[in-house]
Amino acid sequence: MDSVELARQVAAELHARLVASGADPWSPYDFAVVEAKRRGIDVEPTAAGAAVLNGGRATFVAADDLILHENIGSRFEQAFLVAHEIGHVELGDDPDGEAAPTIDPARAAEPSPVGIDRVIDYGRRQRREVQMDLFARELLLPRNVVRAVHVDGGLSASEIAAKLGAPFEVVAQQLFDALLLPPVPPTPAVTHVERPLNALQAAAAAHRGEAYLLEAGPGTGKTQTLIARVEGLLEEGIDPRRILLLTFSNKAAGEMAERIARKRPEAAAAMWIGTFHAFGLDIIRRFHAELGLSKDPRMMDRTEAVELLEEEFPRLRLTHYRNLYDPTQIIADMLAAVSRAKDEVVDAETYARLADAILAKAGDPAAREAAERAVEVARVYAAYEQLKRNAHCIDFGDLVALPVQLLEKDAAICAALQAQYDHVLVDEYQDVNRSSVRLLSALRLDGRNLWMVGDAKQSIYRFRGASSFNMTRFGKEDFAGGKRGRLKRNYRSVPEIVASFSCFAITMRAGDPDSGLEAERNRNGLKPELRTVQRAEQQQVALAEAIEALRCDGYAYRDQAVLCTGNEKLSTIGQDLERLGVPVLFLGSLFERAEVKDLLALLSVLVDRRAMGLVRIACWPNFTMSFADVAAVFEHLRAAERSPGSWLPHADTIPGVSDAGREALASLAVVLDGFDQTASPWTVLATLLLDRTRIAARLGTSEDLADRTRGIAIWQFLNFLRVQPAGRGLPITRVLDRVRRLVRLGDDRDLRQLPAAAQHLDAVRLMTIHGAKGLEFGGVHIPGLNSDTIPRTPPAPPCPAPDGMIAGAEGSALEAFRASQAEEQECLFYVAQSRARDRLILYAPTEKSNGHNRPLSPFLDRLGATFTRRSVLPARPLPAAAEARDIDLVVDGPLRFGAPQIALYESCPRRFFYTHVLQVGGRRTATAFMHLHEAVRVVVEVVIAADQPVTERDLEDRTDAALDDQGLGEHGYRAEFRDLALAMLRFLLTNRAEAVAEAPIALSLNFGGEEIIVRPDEVLVRPDGVRAVRRIRTGHMRSAESKDVGAAALMLAVKQAFPGAVAELVHLSDGEAHALALSDRELKGRKDKLGKFLGDIRAGRFPAEVSSRTCPNCPAFFICGQTPDGPLQKKFA
């Protein structure tokens, strides 16, 4: 149990005692004063800003037994200030007596891991104030009390707030903590007994003087050794304020602080313990003026950075990285290159010099293109830095790079920081990048009293520039003359497991012949085991059976972990295990969880005129509707011109809706009453969950672990909503757009972390190998031991670093990347194996879906005879997912679709269903680039329809008018958009200049009564007499577009209607026209596929093609999943 939860439980006990003594908890100020009086403490109000408050809002004057608080605000707010100070008295951890400048009654139990909270771990003083705020809220309104009043007493959050005189958001947050987070059981005080240091550990801890690097493999007691060193320094009389301890995660920093505080709480509070990035942020804030920054610059995440650059993109006039439709991914790729440059402390100017240098040396077209690409990244880098400074922001990469540049440039500041710390300790040194090494070098130029611990074989953070290369350089290029030590005894795992990962270690690129470890524990007679199954879907069943078998052997679900290389695989495994009855603790992609999508769909109804979220809402128990009713509403809204949500109060007038459907719509109208598109997303959902439905109460009282996980996910989502940055546009629309970007860019991964309150639940842990670093489990399961999974060969970075940027890299940047990735794959497998204490089970299917052999991972051969292997045949099949069921589609008459529509079915049948069957597909929020393309399409239609050739002047006039109609007339980069539009249109005119245009006609393909309509955009007769039937798109050509069924349908129709003609695809953004060239065999295969697709549509088969890259762009992203019950009748005109 952490200190915050402990404080809340103490406060709840005090509340119960006060109530038992007769105090009235519904008069919060008097209630708090009674508790103060019980302690012999007087309470007095004073003027806000009074000198005695020392800059805070309240303070405890210990010498006078007096609590002073400002006399403004409601009685509840004043009660909260008193309760906050009682917390300091009760918990007794305020040696300096400093007043808190900010007190937050509605504070969440844990910060949302977005923005600046991703970086900072609250120092002990900050953690204390968080602890006191939550103590105060718990003293005035304990979770068990507010839960009982809401669940048993039936009071809503608003009614409780009114009765208590408290703000709604305070009561709502306490209810969310009480209902959505699992209650943390009280734990008895544990006496921590630490093993005596062995000789190698003791020698490492006792080292003084020159720089020292301790190589410590898994389970060898590195943290104990580091703590022992700190304790030794303190015993020698070293001032704790002169000790700096740097880690790589907030969690590790917190654990270090807690362990030191067990014996030396005052020293732990005085030491600087935190991450490199938090330390860098501290330097930036202290020396902001020297860096040309504001006092407290705002942290910009990658999603905001992409938005910032997207607006600037037209001005950059890129060639190789140009995307004229949706530049989001290209911008994200270039920002990744910028971040990687900052890992090496390479600024925009240096990047440009490196790019220019390789351009000057380029000797062939491929080398020249690579150099030109680097030059374009340099241009984006420079523009991004300027935009960031204009916005008074910094990004994650700046947090170490800027302090390094400052310390290396300003000798006085560097000397001041060097003088501040006598001893610097670093945990997980294998995870440092060059910017971190240079920061350490600036602080400890000669390396004296610099002590570090790490393991090159556990270097798994290459994406942020970490490399075992830095450990190789230690004592030579870095911190010359430094000493090394190595721990050899593993205390975690049984000898059988130690033998397995040790055997692998000596073959690793980061290993050596002495990399093996010795086991301290006794053998258990069970070697690691490889269990093979025939097909991939059997793997999860075998996994479930093994988990249950280990549970029968005494390993609780919570003491077992399933480890994978990626989150997408984990999400699939988690869903499969749940269907097999195995409880799992895994959030996965927060915004793609069903319960979170439900809430996003509900929010979308307030901003979407078509109310497409209704297809998901109709599956809620509160608002259950038949598919026929939902379709009737959609049909009505397509014909009506109503603002979003305004139709709900009049839903009883919608024709074709059943009585049950009208009742459900009336309930939905009540829930959303008073809210519109300007509402706060958090307020809408808090009101829904706590005032107008019993959803939170139901989740909070459920004994089902799946419901507990759903509650945790909703809590995490609400916590995310509370801290969204301000911006342009409507709050709900802004949140929906931000969620799309976060998922698309992978910036939602920190939201997958489970809150501390969930850690005691008895469920199997599902985590990536990265996430499992530093943890251990009785049983570890590693699925997917195939050559196409681990080692995985990652694709080359879209924006490779220019040669010379990465310090110490051998060969080209691309060669260095591939060597680094190959080494990291070995490290991942090593880390995964070494998490297991007693049992290690590996899994692999041996066949692909087409029946061909699926090779096992070559890593298995490097385990020698340390593992056993057997083939298993699971006793049951894997149950089908509920959302994978067919839809009861009743088609009246023949099917009739256009070629682009059927191409969408090939891409994603589910999106086809929403777009062309339900007809609610719509579009996501239009960007300036999308408006550009709409304008170009308008002019293209004019060009094609014109009887006479379009003149340059006419083209420009029509383009200007179209841009104005699309709202780009006043855009800051109108000139750039105009140039882009004219370039596309001029290509079209040039490409068709010498041809004679014919009126395009619709062409038909018949498939047993079903019909596919092909509508060419234009038909040209070339000077050589060949007819070209063309499809014109304003965007870029997709990689498989010339081979998909849409292209095949065009080619088949052209062959049927115009023998000898050619079919062409024209893409104006690319400035290219491509003649389709499918072989007869390919064409027959596509024709068969078209027929099959039509049959699948009639049968109601619309499975989703899930992709983290493409799904967030889909208009149906928030509604995709379960559909309402009942038949859906449809007639396709």
N, C-alpha and C positions, 0 to 999 in steps of 0.2 A: 504494500500500500504506500502511495507517495505521500509527501508531507501535506499537500493540498487536501487530499481526501481525508487524511487523519484530522486535519483542522476542522473540516466540515462535520465529521462524526463527533468531535468534542463539542462543537457548537450545538449540534442536535441534542446531545445529552443535557447541556445547560438549559436549553429551551424546555425540555421535558421537566426538569427540576423546578424551573420558574413557574410553569403551568401548575404543577403539583402544589406549589406554595401559594397559589391563588392569584398570581399575576395574570393580567388579561392580554393574551397575545394579539388581539385585534386592535389594541391601542399601542402601536409599536414604539412610540417615543417613551411613554410611561414604562413600557415593558423593559426597554433597554436601560432606563434610569434605575429601575428596581434592581437589575443585575449589578449595575455599578455601585449602588448603595450597599448591596449585600457584601461587596468587597471593601466597603469603607471608602469608596471613591465618590467625590462630588462631581457633578456635571454642571457646567455653566456655558451658556451661549455667549458669543462675542461677535464683534463686527467682522464682516467678511474682509479679508486682507489685513487684519490686525497683525501687528508685528509679532505678538506672542504666538501666532500660528506658524511663524517661520516659513511663510510661503505656501503652506498647506491649507487644508480645509478644516482639519481637526488635529489635535495633538494631546498626548498624555504627559502631564507634568508629574513625574514620579515623586519628586521631592515634596510636592504639595498634595499628593493623592487626588489629582484634579484632571478631569477631561474637559478640554475646551473645544467648542465647535462653532463654526460660523452660523449666524442666526438667520440665514436666508434659505429659501426652498420650503418644500412641504414638510409636515411633521415626520413623514416616513423618511425623507431624505436626511433630516436631522437625526432621526433614530439610527439610520444606517451609519452615519458618521460616528455616533457614540459606540455602536456595536463594533465598528472597525477598530476603534481604539481599545475596546475591551478585548478584542482578539490579541492585540499586542501584549496586554497585561496577562492574559491567560496563557499564551504560548511562550511569552518571555524571551523573544528573540530579537529585541530591538536595542542592541548595545549603544548605538549612536543617538537614538531618539529622534531621528530625522522625520519631519512630517512628509506625508505623501502628497505630491502636487496634484495627482489625478486619482480620483476614487470612482469606480464604475460599478454601480449596483447590478447592472444587467450583464456583467462580464460572463463569457462562456467558461466552462470548466477547463477548456484547453484552447489555445489560440488556433485559428484556422491556418493551415500551412501554406498560405499564399502571401505574396508581397513581401514586406520586410520581415514578417513572422517566419518565413522560410529560413532566414539567415540568423536572426538573433535568438540566442537562448537567454532568457532572463537571468541576470546575475542573481546572487542570493538575495540582495536587497529588493530587486524587482520581483523575484519569486515570492518574497515575504509579503509584498503589497497585494499580489494576486491572491495569496493565501488569506490575507485579512479580508479582502472584499468578499470572498466566498464564505469565509467564517461568518461575516456580518449577515450576509443573506440567509445563511443557514440558521443563525441564531434567531432571526426575526421570522423566518418562514421555512422550517426544515422540509427537506424533500419528502420525508414520510408523511408529514402533516399535509402539505399541499396536494400530495398524491391522494390521500384519503379524502380530503375535501372535494377534490375533482372527481375521483372514481366512485367513491361510496356516497358522498354527499350530493353529487350531481351538479356542483357549481362550475360554471365556465371560468376561464381565465379572467375575463372582464369582470365577472361578478366577484371573484376573489380579490381582484385589484381594487374594485370599488369598496369592498368591505374593509380592506386593509389600508386604504388610502395610498396605495403604491402605484407606480406607473405600470401600464399593461405589459411593457416589454420585460420588466423585472420579474413579474409573476410568470409570464410565458417562458422566459428562459429557465426559471427554476422548475417549472412543470416539464419542460423538455429534458432537463437533466434527470428529473425524477422518473419520467415515463419511458424515454427513449434510450437512455443509457442503463445498462444492467446495474442493479445495486451491488456495491462492493461489500462483500462480507467483512465484518471486523476480523482482524488477524491478531493473534497474540504477539506480544513483543518477542522478537527473535534475537537470541544471543549469537552474534556472528563469530564463529571460531575459524580463525585462519590458520592454514598449514604453515609450519615453519619454512622459511626460505631454504631451498637446497643450495649447495655450494656455488653453482653457476649463477643462480639468482642473486645470492648474497653479494658475490663479487661484482655483478653488474650494478646493483643498487648502491654499492659503496664507492664506485668509481668517482673520482673528482679530477678536475683539471681539463685536459684536452677533450675535444669532441669525442663522443662515444655513440656507437650504433649497436644496439642489441638486436640480433636476429632471433626472433621468437616465433616458432611455428604454432599451429593451432593447439590449444589446450595446454600450453607450457607455462602458463601463469604470468603472462607479460604484464597484465594490469596489476597483479599483486606486487610484481617487482617494481613497477613504476610508483605505486603508492608507497612501497617501502622506501624508495629513494626520497620521496617528498617528506615522509616522516623522519628519515635520517637527517635531512637538511634542517627541518624544524628543530630537531633535538640538538643540532649543532648551533642553534641560536640564529639561524638565518631568518630575517624578517619576512613573513609570508607575503607581504606586499611586493617583495622583490623577486618573487617566483612567478614565472609565466608558464602555464600549462596549455598547450594547443592540441586540439583533437580535430576529427573530421566530421563529427555529427553532434547535434545538440543533445541527442540521447546520451552519447558517450560522455560529453561534458557534464551533464547532470549526474550521471552515475559516478564519475570521478569525484565531483563535489560532495555527493552524499557519502561516499566511502571515506573521504578524508574527514568529513564532519562527524563521523561516528566517534573519533577519538579527539579531533581538534576542531570543534565547530567554529571558534573565533578565527583560526587560521584559514579554514575553508572559505569563510566570508571575505577575508582580506585578500586572498590570492586571486589572480586573474586566470580563470578557467573557462575556456570556450573554444569555438572553432576558429580556424584561420580567417574565415570570412567575417565572423563577428569581431575579431580583433582588428581586421582591416577596416570595418565600418567604424569602430571606435576611433581609429587614427583619422579617418576621413572627417568625422564629426569634430575632432579636436583641432584639426588643421584645415578646416574647410576654406578659410580665407586664402591660405597659401595655394590651395588647389583650385581656386576660382569658383567655389561652390557655395550654395546657401548653407546656413547653419545646420540644417537637418534635411539634406536632400532626399527626395522621395525615391523609393526603390521601384524601378520599372521592370515588370516581368516580360517574358518573351512575347506574350500575346499582345500586350500594349505596344511593344516595340514594332511588331509586325504592322499593327494598325497605323502607327506613326509613319513608317516607311512606305506603306501602301499609298498614302496620300501624296508622297513625294515621288513615287515610282515613275510617273510619266516624264518628269523633268530629267531623270537620270539617263534617258536615251540609250539604254543597253541594247546590245546586239545578241550576244550568246545567251544571256540570261533574261531575254525579253519574254514576257508573257503578257499578252494584251487582253486576256480575259479574266484570269484569276491568279494574280501573282503571289498569293499567300504562301504557297509551299516554296517557291523559289526564294522569296524574301527570308523565310525561316531557314532555308539551307545556307543562305549567305550570312545570316546572323550567327549560325552555328560556326561558320568559318571565322567570323569576327571574334566569337567567344574563344575559339581555339587559339587565335592569335594573342588574345589577352592572357591566356594560360602561359604563353611564352614571353609576356611583357613586350609584345610587338604592337606599337601604336599604328594609327592609320598612315602616317607619313612613312614609317619604316616599311610597312606592308607594301606601299606604293613603290618604294625604291626596289624592294626585292622583286616585285612583279615586273617593273621596267627592266631590271637586269636580266631576267630570264627571257623577256621579249627581245632584248638586244641580241641574245645568244641563240635564239630559235633558228634552227637550220632547216626545218621541214614543215609542211603545212600543219601536221598534228601538233608539233611543239609550239608553233606559232599560235594555234587556236588555244592551247592550254595556257599560254602566256597572256593572251588577250582576255581570257576568262579571269585570270588572276588580277589583271588591271581593272576589270569591271568590278570585282569584289572590293578592290581598294577604293574605287570611286564610291561604292555603297557604304563602305566603312567610314569614309570621311564625312559623307552626308549624314549618316546615322549619328556620329559623335556630335555634329553640330546641332542636329535636331534635339538630341538628348540634353545638351547643355541649354538650349533655348527653353526647354521644358523644365529645367532645374531638376533633372533626374540623374540617377546613376543606375547601372545594371549589375547583375551578379558578377560578371567578369571584372568590373571595376574594383570590386571590394578588396582584392589583393593587388591587382596591377597598379592602381593609382597610388597606394601607399609605397609600393616598391619604387615607382618613379620618383615620388617625393623624397624618400630616404636616400636614394642614390644621387639625387640632384642637390638636396639641401643638407649640407654637412652639420649645421647647427641642430636641426631637428633630429637628424640621425643620432648625433651625439647625446641629445637629451633622452631619447628612447633607450639607447644603449645603457645609459647611466641609471635608468629606471629599474632594470632587471638584472640581478646577479646570476640567476639560473633560469634556463629555458629548457622545458621538457616537451617532447613531441610524441604523440601516440600515432600508430599506424603510418609510419614514415613511408611505407611502400605506396601510399596513396597521394603523396605530394606531387605537384607539378612544378615546372621551372619557376613560376612566379612565387610559389611557396618557398622554394629553396633560396631564391634571391632575397625574399623577406627575411628568412633566417640568417642569411649571410650579412644582411645589413644590420641586424640586431647583434650578431655575434660573428664579427668579421674573422677573428682568429679561431672561432669554434670553442673557445674556452667556456666550460660549464654548460655546453650544449649537449643534451642527452636525449637520444631518440631510440624508439623501438619500432620494429616492423618486420615484415616477412615478404620477401620478393615474390614468393609463390602464391601470395594472396592479393596480388595487385590486379584489381578487377574494375577500376574506374578509368579506363582509357578514354572514354568520351569526354572527360574533363581534363585530359592531358596527363593523368597519373601514369607513371611508368616505373618499372623496377630498375630502369636505367639510372635513376637517381640514387638507388642503393649501390649500384655498381660504381658510381663516381665517388661515393663517400670515401674520404681518406686520401683521395688523389686530387682530381680537379676540384671537388667540393670538400672544404674543411680538411685541407692537406694535413697529414700526420695524425688524423683521428684514429681512435682505437675501435676494435670490434669485439663483440662477444656473441655467443650463440647458446641458446637454451636447447636441451636435448630430450628432456623428459616430459612426456605427455601424460597429464593427469585426468583427461576427459574420457577417452575411448578405451574399449577393451583391446587387447593385443591384436585380435584378428582384424579389426578395423584400422588400427595404427599401421599394421603390416601392409594393408592394401594401399592406403594413400601414401605411405612412405615408398613403396615400390614404384608408384607412379611418379613421386617427387624427384627421384634421382634421374628420371628420363626427361624432365621438364626443361625448357629453355631457361627458365628462371631458377632452376635447381642445380645441384652439383652432387658428386658421389657421397657427400656427407649430409645430404638433406633429409635422410631418414630419421625418425624419432624412436625413442624407447618408451614402451608403455609401462606405466606405474601400476595399473590395475591387473587383476587376475583374468585369465582366459575364461570365456563363457562357452567355448566349444561351437560357436556359430559364426562361420565365415560370412562375409558379405555375399549376397546372392543375386544372380541375374535370372529374372523370370521372363521368358519369351512367350508371346502369344502370336496367333496367326495374323490377325488384323488389328488395325488401330483402335476400332471401337471396343475390342475385347480388353484393351489395356486398362481402361478405367474400371472394368468389372474385376479384373485381377487385382487391381490396386485396392478396391473396396474390400475384397475378400482378405487381402493381406492385413489391412488396417484392423478389421474385425478380429483376425487371428491374434494380432499383437495385443489387442485390447483384452482378449481372453487370457493372454499371458501376463497381464498386469500392467500394460502400458496404456494409461488413460488417453483418450482422444487428444487432449491438450499437450501430451508429451510425444506426439507424432507430428511430423511435418512432411509435406509434399513440396519438393523444390523443382522449379523449372527455370529455363533461361529467359522466358518472356511472359508478360502479363496476359497476352491474348490466349496462350495455351492454358495458363492457370484458370482463366475465366471459364473456358470450356470444361476443364477437368472439374472445377468446383460445381458447375451446374450438373454435370453427370453424376458426381458423387452424391449430391443432394437427392437426385432422383433415385439413387441406389440406397438411400436411407442412411448415409454417413453424414453426421453433422460436421460442417466445415466453418472455419472462421476466416472469411475472405470478403473484402468489399469489392475488389476488382475496380474496373472503371466506374467511378461513382455515378457519372451521368448516364451510363448505359444500364444501370440497374433498374428493374421493373418499377419499384416503388418510387424512385426518383424521377423516372420518365413520366410516371403518373402525375406527379406534381408539376413537372414542366409542361405537360400537355394541358393541365388545368390552367396554368398561367397563360398559355398561348391563346386560350379562348378569349381572353380579354384584349388581345392585340391582333387577332386574325379574323378578318371579316368572314372567312369561310368556315371558321370554327372546326378545323380538321382535328383538333384535339379531342373532339367528342367521340371519335371512333375508339379511343382508349378509355375515356372517362366512362363510357357506356358499359365497361367491364367491371367497374367498381361496384361493390355490394350496395353502396349508398345511392347509386344512380343507374342501376341496371336497366339497359334498353336492348331491344332486339335489333338485329342488323337492319331489318326492314325499316324500323323507326329512324335509325341513324341515317340511312340512305334518303328517307323522306325529308329530314332536316337539311341535308346537304343539297338536295334538289331545290328546296325552297330558298336557301341562301344564295344559290347560284343565280336565281332569278331576281332576288331582292337586292336593293342597294342600301344596306344598313351599315352603320358603323359597328366596329367589333363589340360584341356583347350586348348591343342594344336590343337584339331580337329576343333575348331570354325572357323578359317580363311578358312578352306576347306569344310565347311558344305554344300556348293552347290554341292559337289560330292557325298553326301550320297544318296544312291538309295531309292526310295519309298517315298520321301518327296515332298509334293505339292509345287507349286509356292509360295503360301501364307506362307507356312512353311519355305521355303528358305529365303523369305524376312524377316520373324521374326528372323531367326537365324543370318542373316546378320546384323540386328539391334543389336542383342545381342553381336555379335562379335565387333561391333564398340564401344559399351558401355564398354566392358572388354579389349579393345585393350591396350596393354602396361602393363597389369597386369598379374602376375602369382602367383604361390603358395607362393612366398616370399614377396608378397605385404603386406602393412599395412592395416588391415581391415577397419580402420577409413578412410584412404585415398581413398580406393576403393569406399566406400559408399558415401563419401562426393563428389567425382568426379561424381559418378552415379547420385546423387540427384540434384546436382547444376550445373554440366557442360554438362552432356551428355543426360540428360532427363529433363523434366519439372515437375517431380513428386513433389518435394518440393514446387514449385510455385503453382501447382494445389491444394495441401493441404492448402497452406497458403492463398489462395483466396476463398476457399470454405466456404459457410455459414452453411453447414451441421455440426451439433455438433459431429456426429460420425467421420467426417473427422478431426475435431479439436482434438478429442481424439486420433485418429491415429497419427496425427502430434506430439502430446505430447509424445506418446509411442516411436516414432522414435527418438525424441530429447533425451529422457531418455536413450535409447539404445546407441545412439552415444556418449552420455556423459559417459556411462559405458565403451565403447570401448577405450576411450581416456586414461583411468587410469589403464589399465590392467598391472599386474606385468610382468616383464621380465621372461623368462624361456627357457627351451630347446625346440627345434622343430620349425616348421614353424609357423609364427604368426597366420595365419587363422586357421590352425589345432588346435593350442593351444587355441584359443578363442572358437572354436566349442566344444572342449573337456571340457573346463572350464564351458561353459554354461550348458552342460549336468550335470556336477557335482553340480553346483549351484542349478539347479532345483531339482535334485534327493535328495539333502541334505536339501532342503528348505531354503538355504542361499540366495535365491533371494528375500526374503520377503521385504527387505528395498527398493528394486527397484520398489516396487508397490506404493510407496509414490508419490503423485502428486506434481509437482513443484508449487511454490507459485503463479506463473503467471496463473495457472488454477483455482484458488480458486474462482474467481468471476463468472465463467460460470454458467448459469442457467440450472442445471441438477441435478437429484436426486443423493445424495451421497450414495454409496454402501461401507460399511466398516465392518470390524470385530468389535466385541464388544471391543476388546483390542484397536483397532485403534480409536474408538469413545471416549475413556476415555478423560475427560476434555472438551468435546465438548457438544453443545446443539443444538436442532432443534425444529422448531415449530411443526412438525409432525414426529413421529418415528414409523416405521413399523418393527415388529419382526416376521419373518416367522419361521415355523418349531417347533411349540410348542407341540412336541410329546415326549413321554417318551424315545424314542430311539435317540433323538437329544439333548434335554436339560431337565434334567441333563444327560450328556453323561458319560459313564463309560469308562475312558481311559484304554488301556491295561497296564499291569505292565511294568515298564521299562526293556528293555532287559538286562541291567547291573545294578541291584539294588545296592544301597549303602550298605556297610557293616554295621552291627549293631554297634551303638556307634558313627557313623560319624556325624549324624545330631543332633545338640545341642537341647536338650529338647524334643526329639521325645519319645513318649510313645509306648511300644511294639516294634516289629521288624521294620526294615526299610520299608518292604513292607506294613505293617499295617499303618505306619506313612504316606506313600505315598498315600494310598487309602483314609485315613481320610482327608489328605490335598486336594486331588482332589475333594472329595465330597464337601468340604467347598468352593473351588474355583468355582464350578458350581453354587452354590447359589450366590456367589459374582458377577459372570458374569450376571446372570439374574437381579440382583439388579442394577448393573451399566447400563444395557441396558434400563430398565424402566426409570431410572432417567435422561436419556438424553433428554426426551421429555418435552417441555414447555406446549403445549396446547392439543395435540392429541396423543394418544398412541393406536395403533391397532396391535393386535396379530393375527397370522394365524396358522391354522393346518389342514392337511388332516385327514380324519377319516378312510380311507381304505388303505390297502396295495395293491400292484399291482396285487396280487393273489385274491383280494376280501375279505381277512380276515380283521378283525378289527385292526385298528392302534391306540393304546391307546394315550390319551392326556398326556401332561406333568403333573406329580404330583405337580409341583410348582403352577399350577393354583388353586389347592384346598387351597393353603395357602394365596391366595389373598382375601379369604372371599367373601363378597358381594360388593367388591369395583369395580367389572367390570361386563360388560354385555356380553351376548353371543348370537350369531345368526348364522344360517346356510345360506350360500350364494351359488347361482348357477350362475356362470359367464355367461355373455351374448354371449361369443364367444369362440372358441377353441384356443389353443396355436398353432401358425403357426410352421411348421416343419423347422428345420435349413437347409440352402442350402447345407451344406457339408454332410448332412444325406441322400441325394438323392441317388437312385440306380445308378450304373454305367451301361452304355449301352454296355454290353458285348455280343458280337456275337461269339458263340462257334462253331467251325467247327469240327464235330465229337464228340466222347464220352469224358467225363472227365476221367482223370487218374492221381491219386495222391498217394503218399506214405503215410503211417500211420503217421509219424512225421509231414508231411505237413498238414494233416487234423487236427491233434492235435493243430497246430498253428492257424488254423481257429477258433477252439473253444476258444483259448486264446485271440486272437484279429483278427477278420476278415479283418480289414484294413491292418494290418501287413502282413497277408497271401496274400492279393492282391498285395502289393508292391513286396513281396519276390517271390511268385510263379506264379503270373499272369504277372505282368510287368517284373519280374525277375531282379529287381534292389535293392533287399533287402540289399545285402552286409553285412558288419560288421563295427562296430565302431572301433576306434583306438585300436589296439591290445596292451594289457598290457603284462608284463612278465609272469603273471599267465596264460594268454591265450596261449602264446607261449609254456608254460609248457604242457598244455593240448594237443596242437597240436603234440608235441613230443611224448607224451604218446600214442595218437591215432595211430601214425605211428607204434610204437612198438607193440601195441595190434593187429594190422592187421597182423604183421609178426608172432606173437605168434599163432594166429588163423589159419593162412595159413600153418604153419610149419608141415612137415610130422613127424618129430621127436620131442621129448620133448626139450624145450629150457633150456640150462644149465644156471647156475648163471653167469658164465663168459660171455656167449653169451648175456645174458640179459643186463649185465652192459655195454658191448661194444656197443650194439645196442642203449641203452639209451643215452650213451655219444654222439654217432653219431647224434641221433635225436635232442638232446639238442643243439649241435653245429649247425645243420642245421637251427634251429629256432632262432639262434642268442644269445643263452644263454651261449655259451662256454666261453665268456669273462665277463659274468655278475659278479658283486661283490658278489652275493650270489649264485653262481653256485653250490657250494657244498650242500647248503640247498635245492635248486631246484632238484638236483640230488637225494637227499635222499627222497624227496616227490614223485618224479616220480617212483623210485624203490619200495617204499612202496606200491603204487597203483598197480604196475605191479606184485609184489610178491603176493599180495592178489589174483589177477586174476589167477596166476599159481597155488596157493594153492587151490583155490576154484574149479578148474577144474582138479586137479591132478589125481584123480582116475577114471575119466570118459573117454569114448571113443568119439572122435570128429567125427562128420559127416559133409560133405560139406553142408553148408547152401544154401537153394534155396529160390527164391522169391515165396511168397504165394499171392493168389488173392482173393479178396472179390468182388462179383458182386452185384450192386444195380440198377437193371433195365437197364442194358447196361452201366452204369457208373462203374468205377473200382477203388478200393483202393488196392494198392500193399503193402504187408507187407514183409520187408526184414530183417529176423533175422540176428544178427551179428554172432551167432554160434548156432550149435545144438549139444548137448552132450547126450550120453547115460550113465546113472549112473550105478554103480555096481548092483543096484537092478533092472535094466532093464528099469527104467522109463526114458523116453526121456524128456530132458529139452530144450526148444526153448527160446533162450535168446537174449535180447536187452542189449547191453553194453554201458554205458555212463561213461565218465571220471569224470564228475562233481558230484554235490550233488543231492540227490533226492528232488524234489519239493513236497510240502505237499499234493497236489491233484494228483500227477503224476500216482499213481497206480489206480486211478479211472477215468482218463480222456479218451477221445475217442481214443487216440493213443494206450493206454494200452488195451482198449476194442477191438480195431481192431486186435492187436496181439493175444489176447485170442480167438477171434472168428476164426481167421485164423488157429490157432493151433488146435482148436477143430475140424475144418473142415478137415485139412490135416493130423493130427496126433492124432486120438482119443486116449484118455488116457494119452497124454503127458501133461506136465505143461509148462506154460509160465512164464518166469522170467525176472525181471528187475535187472540189476547189476549196481551199482554205485561205481566206484573205489575210489572216494574221501571219501566216507563214509565207504568203506571197507565192504559193505553189499550186499547181493543178496536177493531179495524178490520174492516169488512166488505170482503171481496174483491170487486173490480170489474174483471175482465178482459173486454175486448170479445170478440165472437165470433171476430174475426180473430186476436186475441192468444191466445185459448183454443185455436184450431185449430193455431196455430204451436207452442204448448207441447205439445199432444198429439202432433204430429209429432215433436217433439224427444224426448218420452218414448219413443216407438217406436224412434227412432234410438239413443238411449242403451242401450236393452235389446239392440239388435243389436250395438252396440259392445262391450258387456260380454261377450256370448257370443263375440265375435271376439277377446277378450283385449286390447282397446285401453284402456290405462290410463295415458295421459300425465300428467305432473305439471304442475300450474299453479304455477309458481314465483313466490313473492312474499316479499320480505324482511320484510314485516309479518305475514303470516299463517302462513308456513311454520314459524317458531320456535314457534308455539303448537300445532303439530300433534304428536300423540303419536308419529308416525312420522318426526319430523324427522331423527333420527340414523340411520335405516335407509333413507331414501328414496334410490332410485337403482337400481343394477344388481340384478338378481334371479338366483337360481340357474338352471341349465340344466335342461331336461327338462320333460315335461308336468306339469300340475297338474290332478288330477281333483277335481271338486267336484259335490256334489249339494245343491241348495238346497231345504230342507224347505218 
